[in-house]
Amino acid sequence: MSEQVKRSYRSPLREEAARRTRRAIRDAATSLFVEQGYVRTTVKEIAAAAGVALRTVHAAFPGGKAEIFHEALDVATAGDEEPVAVADRPEFAAALEDPDRLLPELARQGAELLDRAGRLLTACQESSGADAEMRELDELGARNMTANMRTVAEALERHGMLAVPVDEATDVLLTLCSPQVHDLLRHRRGWSRERYAAWLERSLRLLLLTPADQR
């Protein structure tokens, strides 16, 4: 067997092993970021928690701790490793065009997203005062979240359902869909995901919609 054929045959195995290692590092880092914050977490601790050598972490993530955090947050936000933003996914676009599904889907998708990523988002915000990269990431996230919530508010207005100005609706959406409110109800008060999503949908209907659409 030629050397070229050997390399071709073994390459998928190496790639899968590399993906598993990368995933193990990312998962270990996520737990540490949530438990003790971004600033306190070291790459050495991440390596130990992942059960790999320090050089393996540096090889997998040449950008260091910041690169690990970025990837962990991206994957947690999207729910998979596809490089497609939540706002660019077909399910989000479909909900915007269906007035009956818009708030139920926003509540359902928001509950799932924050269950995956809420505490990482909080860790990012809490670290933004001490770390320039986290501050930049937090500000970018805030801009994206504002844009997404304004898109929802504009869709409600377009469907003739909105009872308040778009700017006010955007602020209400930002507040109720925030990681802080999610953390309070889900983790501190012990609500189930289903209870949180139902409360979120009901609250948004009462605060944003015309009486005819508060059904």
C-alpha positions in Angstrom: 0.0 0.0 0.0 1.4 3.4 -1.0 2.1 6.1 1.6 -0.5 8.3 -0.1 -3.2 5.7 0.3 -2.2 5.1 4.0 -2.5 8.8 4.7 -5.9 9.0 2.9 -7.2 6.0 4.9 -6.1 7.3 8.3 -7.0 10.9 7.9 -10.7 10.6 8.9 -9.7 8.7 12.0 -7.3 11.5 13.0 -9.8 14.2 12.2 -12.5 12.5 14.4 -10.0 12.1 17.2 -9.1 15.7 16.9 -12.8 16.7 17.0 -13.3 14.6 20.1 -10.3 16.2 21.8 -11.5 19.7 20.9 -15.0 18.9 22.2 -13.6 17.6 25.5 -11.5 20.7 26.0 -14.4 23.0 25.1 -16.8 21.1 27.5 -14.3 21.2 30.4 -13.6 24.9 29.8 -17.3 25.6 29.7 -17.8 24.1 33.2 -14.9 26.0 34.6 -16.0 29.3 33.0 -19.5 28.9 34.6 -18.2 27.7 38.0 -15.4 30.2 38.6 -15.5 32.8 35.9 -13.4 33.5 32.8 -10.7 35.6 34.5 -9.9 33.0 37.2 -9.9 30.0 34.9 -6.4 29.1 33.5 -5.5 27.0 30.5 -3.7 24.7 32.8 -6.9 24.0 34.7 -8.8 23.5 31.5 -6.2 20.9 30.4 -6.4 19.1 33.7 -10.2 19.1 33.6 -10.3 17.8 30.0 -7.7 15.1 30.8 -5.2 16.2 28.2 -1.7 17.6 28.2 -1.3 21.4 28.2 0.4 21.3 24.8 -2.7 19.5 23.5 -4.8 22.5 24.5 -2.4 24.9 22.8 -2.3 22.8 19.7 -6.1 22.6 19.5 -6.7 26.3 20.4 -3.7 28.4 19.4 -5.6 31.5 20.4 -5.6 30.3 24.0 -8.4 30.8 26.6 -10.1 33.5 24.6 -10.5 31.2 21.5 -11.9 28.4 23.7 -14.4 30.8 25.2 -15.5 32.1 21.8 -16.1 28.6 20.5 -17.8 27.5 23.6 -20.2 30.4 23.5 -20.8 30.0 19.8 -21.6 26.3 20.1 -23.8 26.8 23.2 -25.7 29.7 21.5 -26.4 27.8 18.3 -26.8 24.3 19.8 -24.4 22.8 17.3 -21.1 23.3 15.6 -22.5 24.8 12.4 -21.1 28.3 11.8 -24.5 29.9 11.3 -25.9 32.6 13.6 -29.2 31.9 15.3 -30.8 34.9 13.6 -29.7 33.5 10.2 -31.3 30.1 10.7 -34.5 29.1 8.9 -36.5 28.4 12.0 -36.0 32.0 13.2 -36.9 33.5 9.8 -40.0 31.2 9.6 -41.3 32.3 13.0 -41.0 36.0 12.0 -43.4 35.5 9.1 -46.0 33.6 11.1 -47.9 35.8 13.6 -49.4 32.8 15.4 -46.0 31.2 16.0 -43.8 34.2 16.6 -44.1 34.6 20.4 -44.5 30.9 21.2 -41.4 30.1 19.1 -39.4 33.1 20.6 -40.2 31.8 24.1 -39.4 28.2 23.2 -36.2 28.9 21.3 -35.1 31.5 23.9 -35.6 29.0 26.7 -33.5 26.4 25.0 -30.8 28.9 24.0 -30.5 30.3 27.5 -30.4 26.9 29.1 -27.4 26.1 26.9 -25.7 29.5 26.9 -27.1 31.7 29.6 -24.5 31.2 32.2 -21.7 31.6 29.7 -23.2 34.9 28.6 -23.3 35.9 32.3 -19.7 34.9 32.8 -18.7 37.0 29.8 -20.5 40.0 31.1 -19.1 39.6 34.6 -15.6 39.4 33.2 -15.9 42.4 30.8 -14.6 44.8 33.4 -11.4 43.0 33.9 -10.6 41.6 30.4 -10.6 43.6 27.2 -11.5 40.6 25.0 -14.4 39.7 27.1 -15.5 43.4 27.1 -15.4 43.4 23.3 -17.3 40.1 23.1 -19.9 41.3 25.6 -20.5 44.5 23.6 -20.8 42.6 20.4 -23.3 40.2 22.0 -25.3 43.1 23.3 -25.5 44.7 19.9 -26.5 41.4 18.2 -29.2 40.8 20.9 -30.6 44.3 20.5 -30.7 43.9 16.7 -32.5 40.5 17.0 -35.1 41.8 19.5 -35.7 44.8 17.3 -36.3 42.4 14.4 -38.9 40.6 16.5 -40.6 43.9 17.5 -40.7 45.1 13.9 -42.2 41.8 12.8 -45.0 42.2 15.5 -45.6 45.7 14.2 -45.7 44.5 10.6 -48.4 41.9 11.6 -50.4 44.6 13.2 -50.1 43.1 16.7 -47.9 45.6 18.5 -49.6 47.8 21.1 -46.5 49.9 22.0 -43.8 51.7 20.0 -41.0 49.5 18.5 -38.3 51.0 20.7 -40.3 50.2 23.8 -41.0 46.7 22.6 -37.4 46.1 21.9 -36.5 47.2 25.4 -39.2 44.9 26.9 -37.9 42.0 24.8 -34.3 42.6 25.9 -35.3 42.7 29.5 -37.5 39.6 29.7 -35.4 37.5 27.4 -32.2 38.4 29.2 -29.8 35.8 30.8 -30.3 37.5 34.1 -34.0 37.0 34.3 -33.6 33.4 32.9 -31.0 32.7 35.6 -33.2 34.1 38.4 -36.2 32.0 37.5 -34.5 28.8 36.1 -31.6 28.4 38.5 -32.4 30.5 41.6 -36.1 29.9 41.8 -36.0 26.4 40.3 -38.5 26.8 37.5 -38.6 24.2 34.8 -37.8 25.1 31.2 -41.5 24.6 30.3 -42.7 26.9 33.1 -40.2 29.6 32.2 -41.1 29.5 28.4 -44.8 29.6 29.2 -44.3 32.6 31.6 -42.1 34.4 29.0 -44.7 34.0 26.2 -47.6 35.1 28.5 -45.6 38.1 29.8 -44.7 39.3 26.3 -48.2 39.0 25.2 -49.5 41.1 28.0 -46.8 43.8 27.7 -46.5 44.0 23.9 -49.7 43.0 22.1 -53.0 44.6 21.4 -55.9 43.2 23.5 -57.2 41.2 20.5 -53.8 39.5 20.2 -53.3 38.7 23.9 -55.0 35.3 23.3 
